[in-house]
Every structure is written in C-alpha cells, then in structure tokens.
Amino acid sequence: MLTKTKAIVLHSIKYGDRKMFVDMYSREYGMITFACSTVSRGKSTGKANYFQPLNIVEVEFDMKPRTEIHTIKDIRIDQPSRSIPFDPYKLSISIFLAEFLRYALAGEQKSHALFDYTENSIMWLDNTQKEFANFHLIFMVKLSQFIGFAPDMNDFYPGSWFDMQEGNFSSLIPKHRQVVQPADATIIPILSRLNFASMHLLKLSRNERNQCTEGILKFYRLHLPDFPELKSFSIMKELFA
C-alpha cells in the first residue's frame, strides 16, 4: 500500500553503488528504515542532499506490514534548509543531534507531539540568527519529557543531590554511584526552565557546556537500553570556545 508521511532524516549509509539505507523518524509511523536507489529514475530519486542529517522530508513509500525495511517510491524536501548546511556550527550540531535522535528514538512509535517538537526545534535552529551555543542542551533536556523520563524538579532545593537512576533530587547521598553532586546539580532545573528564546541567558564556557552534554548523555544511557557513546560528540567538544 502506497502511503505518505513527513519524516526527519537521522542516518544514511550506502550499500553498493546503487542502493542506500536511511533511518528516519516519521510523523505517522515513528522510527522507520527505508531503502532507496541512488540512481535517478524519473520522479524516484536518491539524491544524496535529500538525506542530510535533520533534513525534513516527505516520503512516499510502499508500506508492508511486518516488513523492517520499506522502499521509497518518491521523496521531496518538505522544509528546505536555509542555513544549517552552510553554517559549520549549526551543521556540527545537526550531525550530533541526528546521531543522538537515532538512538534516543529507537524504540519510539508514532507520536505527533514528539515529531512536532523535533521538527519545530530544527526549524528554529535553521532560522535563528541569535546565539545558539546551548541549543543541543535545551533540546535534549526537553526531549526527555516526551519519552518518559524527564528529571523530577519537585524535590529540588539548593544543596540536594540528583539521583540519575531515579531521576529525582534528594537530601541524602544515594548508595549507588549514578549521582550528580549538589554543586553541579543546580544547573538541571535551570536547563529545564529555559527555552530556545531564553537559553542565551545561560553563560557557559566550552568546558562547562561539554560537561553538561556528557551528563545529559549519561542520563540517557542509564534510561535507554543500547544507547551508545556518540561518535559525533568529539566534534561538538571543539565548538563555541
């Protein structure tokens, strides 16, 4: 059955000279893997620029139940990028977040709210001319609200410990080692309160920002099975000196 859906490109890999496999998060079907030809044939095209990280596309494909890989019949860019491919900082963030989303959303099914949040965030980054060094921090913290393990801020007070396993704050030191000590835990409620419009108010050095990123990724690894070390993080570490 031919069907259409809007989708966000997360990962692509060539297979031989004529085929490509692409992982996308779609609005109507959640995570889905596509196969497509890399050779143009009429309307069906596998142009590489369609499959850049975080591209927002509309795909027409043959939906077959109980099939792991679906065949793209047609594809078009739904939201053309204005700046991400041409700005090395935005491009590096998009590569990092595409890899992050590939694993963070691996088990996610259809969710219009989750898709819309991700799509709107990408469009904000693409269109903004404001400071965006903290974009990935805010994006990852907010995303945890959609997939069910956002930090509980109800028990926070200055001097409390953050229990990464339980996702809450405590006056007592947890018995395990997956904790954030009070001096570092104070930034968690700050990140939770900020949004893309206000995130420039949080002034961080590159080292501080990288430490926050590492902490957030560790939090995701604790709560999601098979969430790996991200290869693209090494690129992120060099940004925004």
Secondary structure, DSSP 8 states (H G I E B T S, - for coil): -EEEEEEEEEEEEEETTTEEEEEEEETTTEEEEEEEESS-BTTB---GGGGSTT-EEEEEEE--TT-SEEEEEEEEEEE--SSGGG-HHHHHHHHHHHHHHHHHTTT----HHHHHHHHHHHHHHHH--S--TTHHHHHHHHHHHHTT-----TT--TT-EEETTTTEEESS--SSS-EE-HHHHTHHHHHHH--TTTGGGS---HHHHHHHHHHHHHHHHHHSTT----TTHHHHTTS--
